[in-house]
């Protein structure tokens, strides 16, 4: 894969991963850990902490296995190991993973994300979001808007399976050669892009061999977009 900057004139669809790409996960995770520890102290039980950790770990395993229709077996396995109902697992996930983190996202947004979204929209390019977790609420919490949003549940598989990225390109009517994937994980985002013959950029604080990386959306590689006159891109 070439390490040259993207040819922005050829890009019509920019697809963003959510977690770790549009916002920094570390401050959000620290805030959530504090809340979970308070819950442990209040309830005198580590059950919630253990269930959420098992849920995330099992999700990663199912993603690695490219499991189809992963949601049902995921919840069933976690519930069986915890000795609770599947509904109880679903409630914990909705509360602690999908809802409670939302107020912390805006402060953790990667610098320049809002300016880049505005520049992409003003240029006439399409914006997509592809996430293994529900993304609509997170986008709203960040104050961002996309043209197309696909979560893993929408397509029944998680990255690195290419189906989600393929669905976004189909929705936007854009070919792989005119698509750019921006993520933060080599084994998920870059791998899904490679499976679709789509170029990828990775948000990373350190270089990754063979990958084109950036540290924020204020990186010089985005300058051609941020300085581009309004609505001059290909529709």
C-alpha positions as CSV (number, residue, x, y, z in Angstrom):
1,X,0.0,0.0,0.0
2,X,1.4,3.4,-1.0
3,X,2.4,5.8,1.8
4,X,1.6,8.9,-0.4
5,X,-1.1,11.3,0.8
6,X,-4.5,10.6,-0.7
7,X,-5.5,12.1,-4.0
8,X,-8.3,14.1,-2.5
9,X,-9.6,15.1,-5.9
10,X,-10.5,11.4,-6.6
11,X,-12.1,10.8,-3.2
12,X,-15.9,11.0,-3.2
13,X,-16.7,9.0,-0.1
14,X,-14.8,9.2,3.2
15,X,-15.8,6.5,5.7
16,X,-14.9,7.0,9.4
17,X,-14.7,4.4,12.1
18,X,-16.2,5.8,15.4
19,X,-14.4,4.6,18.6
20,X,-10.8,5.6,18.7
21,X,-11.1,7.5,15.5
22,X,-13.5,10.4,16.0
23,X,-13.0,10.5,19.7
24,X,-10.2,9.3,22.0
25,X,-11.1,6.2,24.0
26,X,-8.8,6.6,26.9
27,X,-10.5,9.5,28.7
28,X,-13.9,8.0,28.1
29,X,-12.8,4.6,29.4
30,X,-11.3,6.3,32.5
31,X,-14.6,8.1,33.2
32,X,-16.6,4.9,32.7
33,X,-14.2,3.0,35.0
34,X,-14.8,5.5,37.7
35,X,-18.5,5.1,37.3
36,X,-18.2,1.3,37.4
37,X,-16.1,1.3,40.5
38,X,-18.7,3.5,42.2
39,X,-21.3,1.0,41.1
40,X,-19.1,-1.8,42.7
41,X,-18.9,0.1,45.9
42,X,-22.6,0.9,46.0
43,X,-23.8,-2.6,45.1
44,X,-21.0,-4.5,46.8
45,X,-20.9,-6.6,43.6
46,X,-18.5,-6.8,40.6
47,X,-21.2,-8.5,38.4
48,X,-21.7,-5.5,36.1
49,X,-18.0,-5.0,35.7
50,X,-17.5,-8.7,34.9
51,X,-20.4,-8.9,32.5
52,X,-19.3,-5.9,30.5
53,X,-15.7,-7.1,30.3
54,X,-16.9,-10.6,29.1
55,X,-19.2,-8.9,26.6
56,X,-16.4,-6.9,25.0
57,X,-14.0,-9.8,25.0
58,X,-16.5,-12.2,23.4
59,X,-17.4,-9.5,20.9
60,X,-13.8,-9.4,19.8
61,X,-13.6,-13.1,19.5
62,X,-16.7,-13.2,17.3
63,X,-15.3,-10.4,15.1
64,X,-12.1,-12.4,14.6
65,X,-14.1,-15.4,13.6
66,X,-16.3,-13.2,11.3
67,X,-19.4,-14.7,12.9
68,X,-22.6,-14.1,11.0
69,X,-25.6,-12.7,13.0
70,X,-23.3,-12.4,16.0
71,X,-25.6,-10.5,18.3
72,X,-27.7,-13.5,19.5
73,X,-24.8,-15.9,20.3
74,X,-22.9,-13.0,21.9
75,X,-25.6,-12.2,24.4
76,X,-26.4,-15.9,25.0
77,X,-22.8,-16.8,25.8
78,X,-22.3,-13.9,28.1
79,X,-25.6,-14.5,29.9
80,X,-24.8,-18.2,30.4
81,X,-21.4,-17.5,31.9
82,X,-22.8,-14.9,34.2
83,X,-25.8,-16.9,35.2
84,X,-28.2,-14.1,34.3
85,X,-30.9,-13.7,31.7
86,X,-30.1,-12.5,28.2
87,X,-32.4,-9.5,28.8
88,X,-30.3,-8.5,31.8
89,X,-27.2,-8.6,29.6
90,X,-28.9,-6.5,26.9
91,X,-30.0,-3.9,29.6
92,X,-26.4,-3.7,31.0
93,X,-25.0,-3.2,27.5
94,X,-27.5,-0.5,26.5
95,X,-27.0,1.3,29.8
96,X,-23.2,1.1,30.3
97,X,-21.8,0.8,26.7
98,X,-24.4,2.6,24.6
99,X,-25.8,5.3,26.8
100,X,-23.7,6.4,29.8
101,X,-20.5,7.1,27.8
102,X,-22.4,9.7,25.6
103,X,-21.9,12.8,27.8
104,X,-18.1,12.2,27.8
105,X,-17.6,12.0,24.1
106,X,-17.6,15.7,23.1
107,X,-14.6,16.5,25.4
108,X,-12.7,13.5,23.9
109,X,-13.3,14.4,20.3
110,X,-10.1,14.1,18.2
111,X,-8.9,17.6,17.3
112,X,-10.1,18.8,14.0
113,X,-12.9,16.2,13.5
114,X,-15.6,18.8,13.4
115,X,-13.7,21.0,10.9
116,X,-13.0,18.1,8.7
117,X,-16.6,17.0,8.6
118,X,-17.6,20.5,7.7
119,X,-15.0,20.7,5.0
120,X,-16.0,17.4,3.5
121,X,-19.7,18.4,3.5
122,X,-18.9,21.8,1.9
123,X,-16.8,20.1,-0.8
124,X,-19.7,17.9,-1.9
125,X,-18.1,14.7,-0.7
126,X,-20.1,12.0,1.1
127,X,-19.5,11.1,4.7
128,X,-19.9,7.6,6.0
129,X,-19.5,6.1,9.5
130,X,-18.8,2.4,10.0
131,X,-18.8,1.1,13.5
132,X,-18.9,-2.2,15.3
133,X,-21.1,-0.6,17.9
134,X,-24.2,1.6,17.5
135,X,-23.0,5.0,16.2
136,X,-26.0,7.3,15.7
137,X,-26.1,8.4,19.3
138,X,-22.4,8.9,19.5
139,X,-22.4,11.0,16.3
140,X,-25.1,13.2,17.9
141,X,-23.2,13.5,21.1
142,X,-20.1,14.6,19.1
143,X,-22.2,17.2,17.2
144,X,-21.4,15.5,13.9
145,X,-23.6,14.3,11.1
146,X,-22.9,11.7,8.4
147,X,-24.7,10.9,5.1
148,X,-24.6,7.2,5.7
149,X,-24.2,5.3,9.0
150,X,-23.7,1.5,9.2
151,X,-23.3,-0.4,12.5
152,X,-22.4,-4.0,12.7
153,X,-25.9,-5.0,13.8
154,X,-27.2,-3.5,10.5
155,X,-25.3,-6.0,8.4
156,X,-24.9,-8.9,10.8
157,X,-21.1,-8.9,10.9
158,X,-18.3,-6.9,12.4
159,X,-15.1,-5.7,10.9
160,X,-12.8,-7.0,9.5
161,X,-15.6,-8.5,7.5
162,X,-16.0,-6.2,4.4
163,X,-19.8,-6.2,4.3
164,X,-20.3,-3.0,6.3
165,X,-17.9,-1.0,4.1
166,X,-19.5,-2.6,1.0
167,X,-22.9,-1.5,2.2
168,X,-21.8,2.1,2.7
169,X,-20.3,2.3,-0.8
170,X,-23.5,0.9,-2.3
171,X,-25.6,3.4,-0.4
172,X,-23.4,6.2,-1.6
173,X,-23.1,4.8,-5.1
174,X,-19.3,5.2,-4.9
175,X,-16.7,2.7,-6.2
176,X,-13.7,1.5,-4.0
177,X,-11.2,3.6,-6.0
178,X,-13.1,6.8,-4.9
179,X,-13.5,5.7,-1.3
180,X,-11.2,6.3,1.7
181,X,-11.5,4.5,5.1
182,X,-10.3,6.3,8.2
183,X,-9.9,4.2,11.3
184,X,-7.6,3.4,14.2
185,X,-7.2,-0.4,14.1
186,X,-5.0,-2.3,11.7
187,X,-6.8,-5.6,12.4
188,X,-10.3,-4.1,11.9
189,X,-10.4,-0.9,9.9
190,X,-7.4,-1.4,7.6
191,X,-8.2,-5.1,7.1
192,X,-11.8,-4.3,6.1
193,X,-10.6,-1.6,3.7
194,X,-8.0,-4.0,2.2
195,X,-10.7,-6.6,1.6
196,X,-12.6,-4.0,-0.4
197,X,-9.6,-2.6,-2.3
198,X,-10.1,0.7,-0.5
199,X,-7.3,2.9,0.8
200,X,-7.1,3.3,4.6
201,X,-5.7,6.0,6.9
202,X,-5.1,5.1,10.6
203,X,-5.4,7.4,13.6
204,X,-2.4,6.4,15.7
205,X,0.0,8.2,18.1
206,X,2.9,6.2,16.7
207,X,3.9,5.0,13.2
208,X,2.6,1.6,12.1
209,X,4.8,-0.2,9.6
210,X,3.2,-0.2,6.1
211,X,0.3,2.1,7.1
212,X,-0.4,5.7,6.5
213,X,-1.0,7.2,10.0
214,X,-2.0,10.6,11.4
215,X,-2.3,11.9,15.0
216,X,-5.2,14.3,14.5
217,X,-7.4,15.8,11.8
218,X,-5.2,18.9,12.0
219,X,-2.5,16.8,10.3
220,X,-1.1,18.5,7.2
221,X,-2.4,15.6,5.0
222,X,-5.9,17.0,5.6
223,X,-4.9,20.6,4.7
224,X,-6.0,20.3,1.0
225,X,-9.6,19.6,2.2
226,X,-9.6,22.2,5.0
227,X,-8.4,25.0,2.6
228,X,-10.5,23.9,-0.4
229,X,-13.2,26.3,-1.6
230,X,-16.8,25.3,-1.0
231,X,-18.5,22.8,-3.3
232,X,-15.6,22.2,-5.7
233,X,-15.4,18.5,-5.3
234,X,-17.0,15.9,-7.6
235,X,-20.6,15.3,-6.5
